[in-house]
Amino acid sequence: MTSLRRIALFGECMIELRGEAFGAMRQSFGGDTLNTAIYLARLCRDKDVRVSYATALGVDPFSAHMLAAWRAAGIDTALVRRIEDRLPGLYAIQVDAAGERHFSYWRDASAVRGYFETPGTPLEGAADELAALYLSGISLAILPPEGRERLLALMARVRANGATVAFDNNFRPRLWSSPAEARAFHDLAYSLSDIVLITLDDEMALREETSADRVLADALALAAPEAVIKRGVQPTLVRVAGSPVAPVPVETVSRIVDTTAAGDSFAGAYLAMRLTGVAPLAAARAANRMAAVVIQHPGAIIPANAMPDPAALLAEPAPATANSL
């Protein structure tokens, strides 16, 4: 028996090519939930939290390299399925002068689409020992219909066990057959979650709604006990059942290098704090600070030596002082 609290994150990790088209490209890997898992593992390395990543990979050198790198990062890979004759997905990324990302994807035959093609999976087998489960809108979008139903059933099972289910909306239109289909599955996921992390721009696109106020009101009215609404440079809003909505200022930076994984690192930091007993408002402040560090570095995963200390992320903000005339 282990005393470690186990959180499982389900999703897709793909091979990444970064650079100019038909120019030099650097190989790496990335994916929203994998990025979150890495930041979560880094921030919980001295805590009683076991971070497990659930996905499917092939039996090939790229997949083997990914697994070795994840283990080196402190991530448990026991929930990964290896599938013969399948390969990881692939994407290419270019970043413009403002730090914004432009992606091209090759993922239709990605191995993770087959994760639930067997009667039982490692993730379902571990469901009763989980303290928390995290997934995103992308996690649902990449699966065929039966896989989505199995993943939703897993959310319900984990929550029925008294564990925490966290869901990040992460809406990517091209992964869904229609906005209506995406809305239906997001709404089901919201109803099965204890913590919802919502990027307001994504939610507006999901709802095909131009009124930010209307979408925000609906998000804050979700039944999930805990809702965190990210609004770009505007303060993050935290709504906990039984308490008023509270704003948490974002951290300003002098220069944005790359916005890749800003939301993923926010999720990793927020979950790390909440899993270790930090209150929601302080957790959101820490998550905003983590994201602010990440966007000042190229790529999704910043160097380990650039990681802020958890104590620094949690430090109380300096009191405002009046400028003397």
Disulfide bonds with the S-S distance in Angstrom:
none
